[in-house]
Amino acid sequence: MKGIVHVRCAAAFKGYTDGTVKDSVDGFMSTGDVGHFDDEGLLFIDGRADDMIVSGGENVYPQEIENLLAGHREVVDVAVVGVPDHDFGHRLRAVIVAGAGSNLDSETVRRYVKDNLARHKVPRDVLFVQEIPRNATGKVIRKELLDIP
């Protein structure tokens, strides 16, 4: 079962939100995350609801692809975004910082994802950069990834 994660605790989440009202169900507040339970009842976070990319009618959470690629021995840093596409709505773009002496190329990255995840999660664009743009708190500035030629 997959859905939006809601939590509740004695604290009022002061400082957690920007002052806007978050979705709430029976006293549980939405975290903005999408998750699923495995067969043993453990919760796994699949990604942020607002990060979901619809590509060719398929819902893709970039975090799953980022986690896979981050585990590759030649990848130092990675971010995945959806780039507007005339035919598919959005196409997946992986932006990668490769390690020193890496032999990674776009086709190797696509094959690695294809061998480990569903076909619709394979990024069409694979770009190599020196650094992933991040804000002062370390969060990826995804908009800047859309502007890379």
C-alpha positions as CSV (number, residue, x, y, z in Angstrom):
1,M,0.0,0.0,0.0
2,K,1.4,3.4,-1.0
3,G,0.2,6.8,0.2
4,I,0.9,10.1,1.9
5,V,2.5,9.8,5.3
6,H,0.7,11.4,8.2
7,V,2.1,11.7,11.7
8,R,0.9,12.8,15.2
9,C,2.7,13.6,18.4
10,A,2.2,15.6,21.6
11,A,4.3,18.5,20.1
12,A,2.4,20.9,17.8
13,F,5.2,20.8,15.1
14,K,6.0,24.4,16.0
15,G,8.4,25.7,13.4
16,Y,7.8,22.7,11.1
17,T,5.6,24.5,8.7
18,D,5.7,27.9,7.0
19,G,2.4,28.9,8.7
20,T,0.1,27.4,6.1
21,V,-2.3,24.7,7.1
22,K,-1.0,21.2,6.3
23,D,-3.4,18.4,5.3
24,S,-4.7,16.7,8.4
25,V,-6.6,13.4,8.9
26,D,-8.0,12.5,12.3
27,G,-5.4,14.7,14.0
28,F,-2.5,13.3,11.9
29,M,-0.6,15.9,9.9
30,S,0.8,15.3,6.5
31,T,4.6,15.3,6.3
32,G,4.5,15.7,2.5
33,D,6.2,12.4,2.0
34,V,4.9,9.4,0.1
35,G,5.6,6.0,1.5
36,H,4.6,2.3,1.6
37,F,4.5,-0.5,4.0
38,D,6.4,-3.8,3.3
39,D,5.0,-7.2,4.0
40,E,6.3,-7.0,7.6
41,G,4.6,-3.6,8.2
42,L,7.7,-1.5,8.1
43,L,7.2,2.0,6.6
44,F,9.5,3.1,3.7
45,I,9.6,6.6,2.5
46,D,9.6,6.7,-1.4
47,G,10.0,10.4,-1.7
48,R,8.4,13.8,-1.4
49,A,4.9,14.1,-2.9
50,D,5.8,17.3,-4.6
51,D,8.9,15.8,-6.1
52,M,7.0,13.2,-8.0
53,I,7.6,13.2,-11.8
54,V,4.9,12.0,-14.3
55,S,6.7,10.7,-17.3
56,G,4.8,9.0,-20.1
57,G,1.9,8.4,-17.7
58,E,4.1,6.7,-15.0
59,N,4.7,8.2,-11.6
60,V,8.4,8.3,-10.7
61,Y,9.9,9.4,-7.4
62,P,13.4,10.7,-8.0
63,Q,14.7,9.6,-4.6
64,E,14.6,6.0,-5.6
65,I,16.8,6.6,-8.6
66,E,19.1,8.9,-6.6
67,N,19.5,6.3,-3.9
68,L,20.4,3.7,-6.5
69,L,22.9,5.9,-8.3
70,A,24.4,7.2,-5.0
71,G,25.3,3.6,-4.2
72,H,27.4,3.2,-7.4
73,R,31.1,3.2,-6.6
74,E,31.9,5.8,-9.2
75,V,29.2,8.4,-8.2
76,V,30.1,11.1,-5.6
77,D,26.8,13.0,-5.8
78,V,23.6,12.8,-7.8
79,A,20.2,14.5,-8.3
80,V,17.3,13.5,-10.5
81,V,14.7,15.9,-11.9
82,G,11.9,15.9,-14.4
83,V,12.6,18.1,-17.5
84,P,9.6,19.2,-19.6
85,D,9.1,17.0,-22.7
86,H,6.7,17.4,-25.5
87,D,6.0,13.7,-26.0
88,F,6.1,12.4,-22.4
89,G,5.1,15.4,-20.2
90,H,8.5,15.1,-18.5
91,R,11.6,13.1,-19.1
92,L,14.0,12.1,-16.4
93,R,17.4,13.8,-16.1
94,A,20.1,12.5,-13.8
95,V,22.8,15.0,-12.9
96,I,25.9,13.2,-11.6
97,V,29.2,14.2,-10.0
98,A,31.5,11.3,-10.9
99,G,34.5,10.4,-8.8
100,A,38.1,11.1,-9.8
101,G,39.3,8.8,-12.5
102,S,35.7,7.6,-13.2
103,N,34.9,6.0,-16.5
104,L,31.2,6.5,-16.2
105,D,29.3,7.6,-19.3
106,S,25.6,8.2,-20.0
107,E,25.0,4.7,-21.5
108,T,26.6,3.0,-18.5
109,V,24.4,4.9,-16.1
110,R,21.3,4.2,-18.0
111,R,22.1,0.5,-18.2
112,Y,22.8,0.4,-14.4
113,V,19.4,1.9,-13.7
114,K,17.7,-0.4,-16.2
115,D,19.4,-3.5,-14.6
116,N,18.1,-2.4,-11.1
117,L,14.8,-0.6,-11.5
118,A,11.8,-0.5,-13.8
119,R,12.3,0.6,-17.4
120,H,10.2,3.8,-16.9
121,K,12.7,4.9,-14.2
122,V,15.7,5.0,-16.6
123,P,16.8,8.7,-17.1
124,R,16.8,9.8,-20.7
125,D,19.3,12.6,-20.0
126,V,22.5,11.9,-18.0
127,L,24.6,14.9,-17.4
128,F,28.0,15.1,-15.6
129,V,28.8,18.2,-13.6
130,Q,31.5,19.3,-11.2
131,E,29.0,20.1,-8.4
132,I,25.3,19.7,-7.7
133,P,23.8,23.1,-6.8
134,R,22.7,23.2,-3.2
135,N,21.4,25.9,-0.9
136,A,23.0,26.9,2.5
137,T,21.3,23.9,4.2
138,G,22.5,21.4,1.7
139,K,19.2,21.0,-0.1
140,V,19.5,20.5,-3.9
141,I,18.4,23.5,-5.9
142,R,16.4,21.5,-8.5
143,K,15.4,24.5,-10.6
144,E,19.1,25.0,-11.5
145,L,19.3,21.4,-12.7
146,L,16.5,22.2,-15.3
147,D,18.6,25.0,-16.7
148,I,21.7,22.9,-17.5
149,P,22.0,22.7,-21.3
